[in-house]
Amino acid sequence: MTVIVRDLRPDVRADAEGFSATRRLALPYMLSTPESVLHDLTHAPPGAHFGQLIAEEDGEVVGTAQISVAHDSPEPGQGSANIYVRPGREGRGAGSLLLRTAEERLVALGVRRLFTWVLDEPGNRAFAERRGFSASRSACFLRLDLAGGTLPPRQDPPPGVELRTAADFAGDPRPLFELDAAASSDEPSDIDVEFTDYEAWVEANWKHPLLDLELTTVALVDGRPAAFTVAYTDGDRRYGTAMTGTAREFRGRGLAKLVKNDSLHRARAAGCTEAFTGNDTGNEPMIAINKWFGYEICAKEVRHVRELG
């Protein structure tokens, strides 16, 4: 059996379906649909040179890779390649071929430092280390049983605070863009980014097919958006938190917990049965909040880096 690597074809539905199915098997705690796969490919900023690669074995998708250049970083020459192989199909060369193809393309685009997320399992870490990657920070995936678990009681907002949904900003989402930019500015990351392009944010984030405007909760303080939690749903009763953040001047008031609790209660009422989220291991405030909700760690990843060329 021969493994080949090629680009995902956006006009072939089977490619997006195979890509999404493989990602969901390899990362069951991350939401993915064929529509979200195609959206990520067709709405990425041109400077990112975003690509999706497929590894096929006898016509079946057995591995995927997402590659990009950190175009919005003030430091040039950085990029990423995240590779996942379908469980049970490891050890047949798909991962190696995906990585080699990704590296060749990124080097041609001027990337000299390559980042990748690696599942924190012996085989995956050994794969990265054999290829010259060094481990750095880590993150964890968390799961909450919405159907059978118990959520904390809903809380009334304190005086001056109002809870709204993202759907209330459908006519003008710019205030949420500004809040997202402010809250994301000090998120843990290996690559510094400059978050300034509103139109690109609308296309890539606001119009994302997984984004659930009705379940995304926003806290307003004296009428100003101050905290939010971004909800993704996949149509299969699965809910994911894409981002929870608070503008710096409003931190320490419990607003992140307030918006997330509201969103989770409404997600359960809407029929969602599982909730997923992720945390960098150093993000202690959000880890504590998620434990309060009852989330349990279901997997870990470790960020790895390699100098190219």
RAKA-V104179 format. One record per run of one state. SS is the DSSP state (~ for helix, > for strand, _ for the rest). FROM is the first residue (numbers start at 0). TO is the last residue. If there is no record, write none. Layout:
ss:SS from:FROM to:TO
ss:SS from:FROM to:TO
//
This chain:
ss:_ from:0 to:1
ss:> from:2 to:6
ss:_ from:7 to:11
ss:~ from:12 to:25
ss:_ from:26 to:32
ss:~ from:33 to:41
ss:_ from:42 to:44
ss:~ from:45 to:47
ss:_ from:48 to:49
ss:> from:50 to:56
ss:_ from:57 to:58
ss:> from:59 to:68
ss:_ from:69 to:76
ss:> from:77 to:84
ss:_ from:85 to:92
ss:~ from:93 to:107
ss:_ from:108 to:111
ss:> from:112 to:118
ss:_ from:119 to:120
ss:~ from:121 to:129
ss:_ from:130 to:132
ss:> from:133 to:144
ss:_ from:145 to:159
ss:> from:160 to:164
ss:~ from:165 to:168
ss:_ from:169 to:172
ss:~ from:173 to:183
ss:_ from:184 to:196
ss:~ from:197 to:205
ss:_ from:206 to:209
ss:> from:210 to:210
ss:_ from:211 to:215
ss:> from:216 to:220
ss:_ from:221 to:222
ss:> from:223 to:232
ss:_ from:233 to:236
ss:> from:237 to:245
ss:_ from:246 to:246
ss:~ from:247 to:249
ss:_ from:250 to:253
ss:~ from:254 to:268
ss:_ from:269 to:272
ss:> from:273 to:279
ss:_ from:280 to:282
ss:~ from:283 to:292
ss:_ from:293 to:294
ss:> from:295 to:306
ss:_ from:307 to:308
//
